[in-house]
Amino acid sequence: MESAQLVILAGLVIGLVYGAIGLLSGFCLMSSMRGYLAEGDGRLVRSYALAIAVAIAASQFLAGNAMVDLGKSIYLQQSFSVPVLFLGGLLFGYGMVLSNGCGSRALVLLGRGNLRSFIVVIVLAIAAQMTLKGLIAPARIALVQASQTTVGANSLPSVLVMLGLTESLSRALAAAATVVALILFAFAHPAFRRSPGQIAAGVIVGLLVAGGWYVTGYLGADDFNPVPVTSLTFIAPIADALQYAMLSTGLTLNFGIATVAGIFAGSLATALATGRFKLEGYSSPRHMLRSGGGAALMGIGGVMAFGCSIGQGLTGVSTLALGSFVALAGILLGTTAGLRGALRVQPLAVA
């Protein structure tokens, strides 16, 4: 099997596992933040923190052993725009609250029969494509060009290297400090310690991120037919998947499209096997408008931020890129604004 075919197959398998885990555990940053801020339940946010910790530990292990060159990813660029990354994160986070979930969560819920998620996926894909290559692209590019800066250090390890430490020691120290802090945060919560399902979900999702790096960076390494080094992310892949479904002639399957298909299939199979499949729709036109508006914000913001709550929050942060921490901060702040305070998204009235 050629490396490109192997990458597509592995992406499908990773998506299948993520779809099943996402449905069974409810893994989602928006749900995590809602439980943490509004409902007093911190288990899901601890699961998300544990996933970040595992993703960092496993990904940095792969990088330290020359099994993947994370420097070839989109996250470790020497030039990037802090304002655009942060603004994109804000838009994505607020849109996530309006739509009641991120792009990956929409794929999972779609597999369970949630037709609201079908609208979210379609609108997100169109808005993302418009921001990547369409009507909104010139404005995005102009913003980036006006505000981007070239930095000497683009990651936590590179900051330590500038202070005089060796590259291997810098990687180990930065990864260890971040991982330990996240694990302490996760397991300091008694209810989380008594939730084996949430612990397992965090560990598995974190390993899936590292698996994506391994697949594209190691198994996909081919001098004649190179595969982009990437892992779990859902804004551009959802847009690419819609485009591929419409215009497959002349287009090429890739890891991201295979992952998107795998998540839907994994969720659908799990929902059918566990009796969770149930068709659901919108409660009102206002509900549909809010959901579609949130999906548009996620598509636009996700492109500006170079990723979503998974693409930056897990995959980007696993590289320890400074830009990923900026984008994640924007996502968290945008989500918080949608859940609490003056800009809080009000619950829809029940008809």
N, C-alpha and C positions, 0 to 999 in steps of 0.2 A: 504494500500500500504506500502511495506517495505521501510525503510529509503533509501536503495541503489537505489531502483526503483524511489523513489521520487527525489533523487538527479539527476538521469539521465534525468528525465522528465523536471526538473527545468533547467538543463544545456541546454537542447534542446530549451526551451522557451527563455532563456537568449541569446542563439546564434541567434535565429530567430529575436529578437529585435535588436541585434547588427548588423546583416546582413542588415536589413532594414535601420537602422540609418546610417551605414557606406556607403551604396549606395547613399542615399539621400543627405547626408551632405559632403561626401568626407573626412570623419574623418581619418587622417593618419599622423603620425609624419613626414614622408619623404616629403609629400606634404606640410605640415605645414612649415618645414624648407626651402623648395624650395621657397615657397611664401614669407617667411620672409627675406631670404638672397638674393635671385636672382631676385624676381619680385616685391618686395616692398609691398606685401600684407600680413599683419600680422594677419588677422582674424582667419585663421586655427590654427596658433600656439597659439593664445589666447584661442581657443576652447579646445585645448589639455591641456593648463595650467588650465583652469577651470575644466576639467575632473579630473585632478590630485587633485585639491582642494576639489572637491566634494567627490572623492574616499577616501581621507584622512579623511575628516570630518565624513563621514558616517561609514567608517570602524573603526575608533577610537571610535566612539560612541558605536558601537556594542561591541568592545573589552572592553570598560570601563564599560559596563553594563553586562559583563560576558555572552554575547550571542555568542561569538566566541573566541577561544584561538589562537590568531595570532602567539603565540610562537611555535605552532605545525607546522607552515608552513616552507617551505624550506628557507625562506628569513631571519629568525631570528635565525641563528645558531651562536654558540659561536666561532666556528672556521671557517674561510673562507680565501680565497686567494685574496688579493686586486689586485695583478698583473694579475691573470687569469681573474677575473671579468672585469677589465678594458680592457684587451686585447680582451676578448670576445666581449665586447661592441663595441670596435673599429671595429672589423671584421664585426660584425652585421650591424653597421651603414653604413660602406662603401658598404657592400653587398646590403643593402637596396637601395642605390642610383643606383648601377649597375642594379638591378632588377626593379627599378622604383616603389618600394613599399615594405612593410613588409609582413610577412606571413598572418596576418589577412586581409590586404588590397588585397592580392592575392586571398584569399577565396571570398571576396566580389566581386572582378572583375570577377572571374571565374563564379559566379552566373549570371553576366551580359553578359556572352558569350565571355569573353576575353580568348582565348585559350593560349595566352602567359602565363597567370597565371597558367594554368594547368601544364606547364613545371616547373614553379617556385615552385609550391606546391610539385610536385613529387621529384624534385632535392633536395629541402629543407628537405623533409622528409627523404630521403636516407642519406643525409649528417649528419643530426641530429642523426639518428639511428647509423650510423658509429661512431659518436663521443660519443654517450651514451654507446653503447655496442659492437661496431665493431672494425674495424682496427685502428681507431684513438683513441679509448678509452684508451689504455695503456699510450699513450703520454700525453693525458689530465690528467689522474690520477697522473702520475709522476710529471707533472708541479704543480698540486694542492698540492701534498704532499711535494714538495720541497719549496713551497712558502707560505703555509697557516700559519696563526697565530691564537692563541686563545686570545680573547679579553675579558676584563671585562665588556665593554659596547658595545652592538651590535646594538643599535638604539638610536635615538635622546632622547626619554624619559629616557632610561637607563643612558645616559650621565648626565642628570639632577639629576637622583637618586643618582649617585656617588657624586654629589655636595651637597647632603644632603636634597634634596626635597623628598616629599612623591611620591609614584608611581602614584597615581591619579592626583596630581597636575602636576607632570612632563609630564604625557600624555596630559593633557589639555593644558599646556603651549606650548609644542612642536607642537602639532597639530594646535593650534590657530595661532601661529606665522607663520607657514608654509602656512596655508590656507589663512590667511589675505594677505601675500605677493603675493601669486599666484592670488588671486582675484583682488588685486590692479593692478597687471601687466595686467591681462586680460581686465578689464574694463577701464583702462587708455586710451585705443585705441578707438577713436570715431567711426571708421568704425565697430568695433566689437559690440559696444553698439547698433548700428543700424542693427545688423544682428541677428534677433530672432532665425533663423534656426540654426546658429552656437552656440548660447547660449544654446538652447535646446539640441543640440547634446552633448555638453560638460557635461551638467547636467545629461542627461540620461546615457551616457557611464560611468560617475563616479558612478552613482547609480547601474549600472550593476555590477561593480567591487565589491561594498559592498554587492550586492545581491548574488554574487558568494560565498563570505565569509560566509554569513548567511546560504546559502543552504548547503554548505559542513561542516561548523563548528557547526551549530545548528540543522538543519533538518536532517543532515547526522550523527549526533552523536549517535552511537550505540556501546555499549560495546562488543557485540557479533560479529558485522560486521562493524567495523569502516571504515569510508570513509576518505581519505586524505584531510586535510584542505587546500583548494586552491581556486583560483578564475580565472579570465580571464588570460590566457597565451596560446601561440600558437606554440612554437617550439616542445616540446615533444608531445603535443596532436596531432599535425599534423602528426608526425612520428608514433604515436600510431594508429591514424585513418587509415593511409595507411596500417599498419601491420594488423589491424583488418579487413580491406576490403579484404586483401589477405588471411589471415589465421584465420578467426573468430572462428573456432573450437578450444576449449581450452582456448580462450581469453575472457576477460570480458569487457563489456561496462563500461565506467566511465564518469565522469563529463566532462573531456576534450574532449573526442571523441564525446560526444553528442553536446557539444558546437560547435565544428568544423562542424558537420553535420548541425546544426541549422543555422550557419552563411551562409553557401552555400545556404540552402533552403530559408532563409529569403531574401537574396539578389536576388535569382532567382525569387521568387514570386513577389518581389517589382519591379524588372526590367520588368517582363511580364505585371504587372498591370499598370505601368507607361509608357510603350512603350519604355523603355531604353535598351531592350535586343538587342544585335547586335554581331554577330560573328566577331572576330578580330584575326589576327595572326601576325607573325613576318614579318618585312619588308625585312630582309636579313639574311643569315647565321651568319653574324657578330653580328647582333642584338640578335639572339638566343644564341650565345656563351656568349655574355656579360650578358644576363639575367640569363642563367643557372649558370654562374660563380658567379654572385651575390647571387643566391639562395643557392649555396654551402657554400659561406661565411656566409650567415645568419644562415644556419643550424649548422655549426661548431661553429660560434661565439655565437649564441643563447644558445647552450648547455654550453659553457664555462662561459657565463655570467649569467647562471641560468634564462634566460628569454629574451624576446624581447622588442620592444618599448612599447608593452602593458604589457607583463608579468613582466618586471622590471619597466618600465617607469610609469605604473599606479598601477598595483597590488602590486609589490614589494614596491614601494614608499609609497603606502597607509599604509604599516606596519611601516613606518618611519625607516626602517632598514638601517644602514649605508652602508652595502654592496650594497643595491639597488641604493643608490645615486652614488656610485662608478661606477656601471654598467651603469647607465643612463648617467653619465658624459662621459663614453667611447662611448656610442651610439651617443650622441650629437656631440662629437668631430669627430667620424668617418663619420657621415653624413655631417658635415661641410666640412671636407676634400674632400668629394666626390662632393660637390657643389661649392666650392671655393678654390682658391690657386693652387699650383703646381700639386697636385694630383687630380684635378677636372676631373670628368668624362665628356668627351667631347660629345656634342650632335651628334647623328648619322646622317650622310649625307643622305639626301633624294634622292632616286634613280630617 
